[in-house]
Structure formats: C-alpha cells, structure tokens
Amino acid sequence: MAEIKSAPLKERPLSPHLQIYKPMLTMIMSIVHRITGGALYFGILLLVWWLLAAAAGPNAYATVQWFMETVIGRLILFGYTWALIHHALGGIRHLIWDLGYGFEANEREWLTIATLVGSIGLTIVLWLVGYLVMGGMR
C-alpha cells in the first residue's frame, strides 16, 4: 500500500474571543440585553404564580401577596421591572440599528447610554407612580 504523506500541521488562528476584545459599553450592554432576556423568561414564572394563585382562591393569593410584599419579593419585582424596561429599550436600540441609523461611534455610545439611563429612570418613575397610586408603602 502506498503511504499517504500529510502536510505539516500549521498553527491555526484562534477565533476572536472576549479576552481579545477591549470591553466597550456597547459590548457590555449587548451582554446585559441577553441576560435581561433570560431574566424575563424566569420573571414570567412570577406572573404565572400570581395568576394561578388568583384562580386558586383567597388563601393562595394571600400567600403570593405576602411574598411580593417582603423585601426580597419587592427587590425581585423591581429587578423584573428594570429588566423588562431595559430589554424593551434595547430592542428599540436594535430597531434603530436595523433601520440603518446610529452606527457612528458617538451615536452608538449615545444610544447605549440612553438605554441604560432610560431604563433606570423609567423603572424608578414607574415605581414612584405605583407607590403614589397605591397610597405609599404599606
């Protein structure tokens, strides 16, 4: 049989990885956008729990309400509210990019900062309005 000669092995280039790139705000916000998408998936479980408890009767509903009124419950709800608003604003940012706008360096940075500041600000405003409508903290 004939021997097959193989070419000498060459060093193959490595694919770019996070360790190669300099962290930029747009890159970090893209990662946060993906994380908030995952968080929203688990946050829906809270909504399902609340709806099932409402359908199950007053005792089950009271249990859910008790948990949501604890510090941990309110932190989870606050985080879920922020994730929802942040993810929505990130989607609007991506829509702007899909339309072909906002690709200049200063525009990308401005959109990214607007997403972050807007999500924090809108979350706080939404919670303040909610507390005002409910008559303050209970």
Secondary structure by P-SEA (a helix, b strand, c coil): cbbbbbccccccccccccccccccaaaaaaaaaaaaaaaaaaaaaaaaaaaaaaaacaaaaaaaaaaaacaaaaaaaaaaaaaaaaaaaaaaaaaaaaacccccaaaaaaaaaaaaaaaaaaaaaaaaaaaaaacccc
